[in-house]
Structures are given as structure tokens and as C-alpha cells.
Amino acid sequence: MHKLGREVRFSVNPFTAETPVGHNSYASKPSGEGLAIYLALFVEIEGEVDPATGFVVNVVDIDRAVGRHVVPVFSDGIGAAYRRGREVSLGHVVALLRSSWGRLLGVFGSSKVTRLSLALNPNRRIAIDSEDGSMVEFSEKFEFAAMHKLWNESFTAEQNFGVFGKCANPTGHGHNYVLEVTIACDSTEGFRTGDFERVVSERFVNLVDHRNLNVDVPEFGGVIPTVENIASVAWKRLEGCFGKARLVRASVWETDKTYASYSGPPKGASMP
């Protein structure tokens, strides 16, 4: 069974009844006018490959389906809230995603939608999927700069250079890292983005930002701070710290080409 993903970009102006279609789906379609709200919806579809076309689903059909069935859900829902002077809360966004899911049921024949993810901004997402339809996933990215030394003291210099290559600088080197933390909860009621950010910052980012990981961070004592081990430490520092929400994954990018994710065994939730 294959899974196909498609990002569909569209814009909504909540103060106008007119929805200009536009001609550039790379930017957004509908295009929006003026300072419109830009949205990016990620649609994941599971199905068998059609031997005649090689497709699970033609991505053009995904774009059309989102334009026909999903865009009106967001346009009407956001517009109604704005015109009444009401907040579009995370709970409201989840309701729009669930409504969109319902509108897409059966649209792609034997293939089915397995995940809908909405980018709230370039570094924040909210998602629902078919693995556990009652749960909502929230993800956000953070940045930190740190230095590490990839060097095993039990190796010879030749072995270290053979394993770690140009990264085996005996005095270390640095990265601008990106951490993405994903949690899951059965309701967004009571959830506050600022509280989530505070926990991640206090429990992990402040620990590693502008630090020499080998020297300044006790968790790396005797542990080589590879991107894999940094992701593990992030998990251990954050797991159980989000109240009723469950930590799903900690992912760390050390470059735009290299990242590691870690998901450890769950434990009882508790606030820090």
C-alpha cells in the first residue's frame, strides 16, 4: 500500500464575499486579495497504485477536491468568526479540519485520506489522522545554536577521522539546530501555545542554546552529542511535561539535509 502526500496552498480573505480563484497554485489558489490569510493544507492519501497510470491519485484531482470541498469550509468558517469579532481558536481549527475530512470521504474512490495537516505558520502545524481519529497533533519548531565535538576518546585519531570525517575536529564545531516537538491530545481545550513554548524552552532549549554540548550539558557526559543523541536527550527532558498531552516525537535538524527523530516509551504525565 502506498501513501501519497500533497501540499495545497490557498488564501482566504475573511472580509470579502468574493473568492478570487487566481492562476498560481504554487503561491496559493484561491489567491486571496490584499492581506489575505495564507493557509497550507497537507493531504496524505493511502491506496494502491493504478497500473494504467502509475498513480495512487492524480495530484490534480487532489487540488481540485481541496478547492471544491475544503476551501469553502475554511473560507466560511474563518469569515463567520471574523465578521462576528470572534477568535479562531485551535479548537475551531480542529473542527474545520474534521469537517474537511468528512467532505473528502469517498472522493478518491478506493484510496482514502489518512492525514490532514494544516500549517498555522511556517514553523507550526496542527494535524488529525486515521491512526487515532480522536487525537490532535500539534507541532512547533524551535532554533538553538550549539557546539559539539564528534570524537571517541577510546578511538585512535585515525579511527576518529575514519568514522566522523571532517566533523572529527578535536576542538569541535558548531551548528544552528532546529528542534521540532510534536505532542498529541484528545482536546485542545485549555491548551495554550505560550505554555507549550515555555516548557520546551525551559526544559530543553535553554539547556543547550549557545552551549558546548560535550562540556556544558550534563546529559552528554560520556555520550557523543550526535544529532541522534541530541534528539534522545530532547525527548527525555520533555516527556511527561505537557500535562494531559502526550509527547509524540522530538526531531532535531543539524543541517537542512540531516535530521534525527526520537520517540521513546511513554510514561505518566506530570507538569515540571
Secondary structure, 3 states (H helix, E strand, C coil): CEEEEEEEEEEECCCCCCCCCCCCCCCCCCCCCCCCEEEEEEEEEEECCCCCCCCCCCHHHHHHHHHHHHHHHHHHHHHHHHHCCCCCCHHHHHHHHHHHHHHHCCCCCCCEEEEEEEEEECCEEEEEECCCCCCEEEEEEEEEEEEECCCCCCCCHHHHHHHHHHHCCCCCEEEEEEEEEEEEECCCCCCCHHHHHHHHHHHHHHHHCCEEHHHHCHHHCCCCCCHHHHHHHHHHHHCCCCCCCEEEEEEEECCCCCEEEECCCCCCCCCC
